[in-house]
Amino acid sequence: MLDLTPATGTLTRLVTDIGDDQLRAPTPCRGTTVADLLDHLDGLCLAFTAAAAKDQAAGSRAPSAGGSRLGPDWRIAIPGRLALLASRPPSADGARLGPDWRTRISGRLARLASAWQDETAWAGLTRAGGVDLPGEVAGQVAINEVVVHGWDIAAATRHGYACETELIQAAYAFVRAAVAQNPDGSPGLFGPPVSVPDSAPLLDRLIGLTGRDPAWQPGSGN
């Protein structure tokens, strides 16, 4: 079990510092503006808070937390389930943010972190985006989304980004496993990896694995 609070706290500070004039700015997440990415994060928080709680209503008939139901081929099946989850991502439409987006998203990030502080969130099966996943994998997806999109927001708004090493390690392990299954990228989840030296900081290597250039800056294109 890992504590998401350092990553959600960093992202909250970035969110609250975004100016209205930055909402239309591009991000390293190809084809996505800052406003679009905020809308995606808004929905992501709801989906993975529900996944942590095994919330049947919000998780769309979420199964009970029974690890015995995984089946012997769960390691092989999970990449396919992640690809399915990627095809049903939380929405990304900045036009739907509404006027209270800073306080709303900040509150939802706090609730996301709190939900994953419960050990039962990491056990058994859960559901996210209509896809059944082990709780541990859902937690890893949540960590990766918060860390990588935190970096996206920071880069797009010209802020520095730092995160707890253990969270970056968890995100890196998750993405590396996904890339091993899909070396050319996972549509809807990651683009083709960008080459980054092995000597580079782990955060840069994580960002490269997700198909982003760690040296990306506003105006450099995406």
DAURNOR-V987997 format. One line per field, one symbol per residue. ss: DSSP state (H for helix, E for strand, - for the rest). A space follows every 10 residues. Layout:
# DAURNOR-V987997
ss: ???
This chain:
# DAURNOR-V987997
ss: ----HHHHHH HHHHHH---H HH---E---- --EHHHHHHH HHHHHHHHHH HHH------- ------HHH- ---HHHHHHH HHHHHH---- ---HHH---- HHHHHHHHHH HHHHH---HH HH--EEEE-- EEEEHHHHHH HHHHHHHHHH HHHHHH---- ----HHHHHH HHHHHHHHHH H----E---E ---------- -HHHHHHHH- ---------- --
